[in-house]
Structures are given as structure tokens and as C-alpha cells.
Amino acid sequence: MSALPEPELLTEYRSRVVPALQKAHGYSNVHEIPRIQKVVINSAVGSQPDVKEALEIAKEEIAVITGQRPVETIAKKSIANFKLRQYQAIGAKVTLRGRGMYEFLERLIKTALPRIRDFRGVSAKAFDGRGNYTLGVADQSIFPEIELDRIKRNIGFDITIVTSARTDAEAKTLLMELGMPFTDKPKPSAPTKNEEEAATQS
């Protein structure tokens, strides 16, 4: 049986992104070049009035989107105002690595995000200071794997992209090269005085 071809985003990373990063940051060692290590998808439903039902729906939807069965996240302490008990299951989480990680990122960047209404890009301010980026998704309907007429309720979740980058700037360059559409795209530089004079004379 022939092996499956590697995800397009991984091929692009190796063939185009690695040389671009090396040129941008001047890495002398190939092992210094940042890479994606894992992607964590996490949905918290502890504030829902019907936590058990909400949790089952979240687990089903995340499994459809990622192709991997989520694990339950547990409350570390009791919170009376939210009617939460210590060790109660309050969320669902999936950790993607390798092939599944690149396939998910490719669908997120190229298909899901552009389906957000009035989408103008993602914030560049959601890095954690250690080269990792977290993106909030309001509901699961942006993913084409979800059948809209079968949605029981909107499930919001966070997507954390963990990288090997040493700084947020390096991580941002990595994600930009992979196609992440940040809102603060570089603006064209202002014309110099000589250029303004030449334009006036022409």
C-alpha cells in the first residue's frame, strides 16, 4: 500500500518557508529555524447551565473538525457562582501533532478563516511572549466539515499554535509565511523627498 502524500502546508514549509525564514532572521544553524510543534484546540463549557449536554456537543464537534477524539478537561477547584465542583468535567481538548496538525492548519488558514463574515484578518497581539499564538473562534460553523443544519448550539473554542520560536517576532514571521492573515500587514513605505519631487516634475 502506497504512503499518503504529505500535507501541502508541510511541503510548502520545507520548500519555501524554511529558506524565507533563514533569509529574514539569518539563522546559521538549520535547527534554529522555527517550526510548528503542536496545535491545541480547547473548548470550555463550564459556564453553560447544562454542562453535561454542552460538553458532549463540544466533544462531537471538535472530533468532526479535527478528526481526533477530544479528552475532557477538569475543574481544578469548586466555584459556587458557576455551580462548578472540583474535578468536574468542564471542557474538551485535542492536541494535534505531525500530519494531522498540518492538515488542520491548512484548512483553518485557507478555508475556515476566510468564511468568517466581514473577515479582515486575525490579531497580531495574541502571542504569549514565548513564541506561541492563540486564536479565538466564536463558533464551529466556519469549518466546512460541520453541517450547518445539524448544529445544535454554537461552540466557541481557542486554537493555540505552539512553535519552537524563541521570540514572538520570529513566531509571527513563521505564521505569516504559512499564510496566517494578520491584520497589521506591512504598510507601503512613504515616498522619499526625491521621489516626491520626481513625481511632481513628471
C-alpha positions in Angstrom: 0.0 0.0 0.0 1.5 3.4 -1.0 2.1 6.0 1.6 -0.2 9.1 1.7 1.3 12.2 0.3 2.4 14.7 2.9 0.1 17.7 3.6 0.6 20.7 1.2 1.3 23.0 4.0 4.2 20.8 5.2 5.6 20.7 1.7 5.3 24.5 1.5 7.1 24.9 4.9 10.0 22.8 3.8 10.4 24.1 0.2 9.6 27.8 0.6 9.1 28.9 4.3 12.4 27.5 5.7 14.6 29.4 3.2 12.4 32.6 3.7 12.9 32.4 7.5 16.6 31.7 7.1 16.9 34.8 5.0 14.7 37.0 7.2 16.5 36.2 10.5 19.9 35.0 9.4 19.9 31.6 11.1 23.3 30.0 10.9 22.0 26.6 12.0 19.1 24.8 10.4 17.9 23.6 13.8 17.3 27.3 14.8 14.6 27.8 12.2 11.2 27.9 13.9 8.7 25.2 13.3 5.2 24.3 14.5 5.4 21.8 17.3 1.7 21.2 18.1 -1.7 22.8 17.9 -4.1 22.6 20.8 -7.9 23.1 20.4 -9.7 23.8 23.6 -13.4 24.5 24.4 -14.6 25.4 27.8 -18.3 24.9 28.6 -18.2 25.2 32.4 -20.3 28.4 32.3 -23.2 26.7 30.5 -26.3 25.9 32.6 -26.4 22.4 31.2 -22.7 21.5 31.3 -23.0 17.8 30.6 -25.0 18.3 27.4 -22.8 21.2 26.2 -19.7 19.1 26.9 -21.0 16.2 24.7 -21.8 18.5 21.9 -18.4 20.2 22.1 -16.7 16.8 22.0 -18.6 15.7 19.0 -18.0 19.0 17.0 -14.3 19.1 17.8 -13.9 15.5 16.8 -15.5 16.3 13.4 -13.3 19.3 12.9 -10.0 17.7 13.9 -10.5 14.0 13.1 -9.3 13.2 16.6 -11.3 12.3 19.8 -11.0 15.0 22.4 -10.1 14.5 26.1 -12.1 16.1 28.8 -10.7 19.0 30.9 -11.4 19.0 34.6 -12.2 21.9 37.0 -9.3 22.4 39.4 -11.5 23.9 42.1 -15.1 24.5 43.0 -16.8 27.8 42.1 -20.2 28.2 43.7 -21.3 31.1 41.5 -20.9 28.9 38.4 -22.2 25.8 40.2 -18.9 24.0 39.4 -17.5 21.3 41.5 -13.8 20.4 41.8 -12.8 17.6 39.4 -16.0 18.2 37.3 -15.5 17.8 33.5 -15.9 21.3 32.1 -14.3 21.3 28.6 -12.9 19.3 25.7 -9.4 19.5 24.3 -7.5 18.0 21.4 -3.7 18.2 20.8 -2.6 17.7 17.2 0.9 16.9 16.0 2.5 15.8 12.8 0.3 15.2 9.7 -3.0 16.0 11.4 -1.6 19.3 12.7 -0.6 20.5 9.3 -3.9 19.3 7.7 -5.8 21.2 10.3 -3.8 24.4 10.0 -4.2 24.3 6.2 -8.0 24.1 6.5 -8.0 26.8 9.2 -5.9 29.3 7.2 -7.1 28.6 3.6 -10.8 27.7 4.2 -12.2 28.3 7.6 -11.0 31.8 8.5 -12.0 33.4 5.1 -15.5 32.1 5.8 -15.9 34.5 8.8 -18.3 37.3 7.9 -16.5 40.6 7.2 -13.2 38.9 7.9 -10.3 41.4 7.9 -7.6 39.2 9.4 -6.5 38.0 12.8 -5.0 40.0 15.6 -1.2 40.1 15.9 -1.4 40.8 19.6 -2.3 37.3 20.8 1.2 36.0 21.2 2.2 34.9 24.7 5.8 36.3 24.8 7.3 32.8 24.2 6.5 32.4 20.5 3.1 30.8 20.9 -0.1 32.2 19.3 -3.8 31.7 20.5 -6.7 32.4 18.2 -10.3 32.5 19.4 -13.1 31.1 17.2 -16.6 32.2 18.1 -18.4 29.1 16.6 -17.7 26.0 14.7 -19.7 26.8 11.6 -16.7 28.3 9.8 -15.3 24.8 9.3 -16.7 23.1 6.1 -16.8 19.7 7.9 -19.7 21.0 10.0 -23.2 20.5 8.6 -25.0 23.8 9.3 -28.4 22.2 9.5 -27.2 19.8 12.2 -25.7 22.4 14.6 -27.4 22.0 18.0 -25.6 25.0 19.5 -22.7 27.3 18.9 -19.4 26.0 20.4 -16.6 28.5 20.8 -13.0 27.4 21.3 -9.4 28.5 21.4 -6.7 27.4 19.0 -3.2 27.6 20.4 -0.3 27.2 17.9 2.8 26.2 19.8 6.1 26.9 18.0 9.8 26.4 18.6 10.4 30.1 18.0 12.5 32.0 20.6 10.6 35.3 20.3 7.1 36.4 19.2 8.6 38.2 16.2 10.1 35.0 14.9 6.9 33.1 15.5 4.9 35.8 13.7 7.2 35.6 10.7 6.7 31.8 10.6 2.9 32.1 10.7 2.8 34.9 8.1 4.9 32.8 5.8 2.5 29.9 6.3 -0.4 32.2 5.3 -1.8 33.4 8.5 -3.7 36.6 7.6 -2.7 39.1 10.3 -4.5 42.5 10.4 -1.3 44.6 10.7 0.2 43.8 7.3 3.3 46.0 6.5 2.2 49.3 5.0 4.0 50.7 1.9 6.8 52.9 2.9 6.4 56.7 2.5 8.0 58.2 -0.6 11.3 60.0 -0.1 11.7 63.7 -0.8 13.5 62.9 -4.1 10.7 60.6 -5.2 8.1 63.3 -4.4 10.0 65.8 -6.4 10.3 63.4 -9.4 6.6 62.7 -9.2 5.8 66.4 -9.2 8.1 67.1 -12.2 6.7 64.2 -14.3 
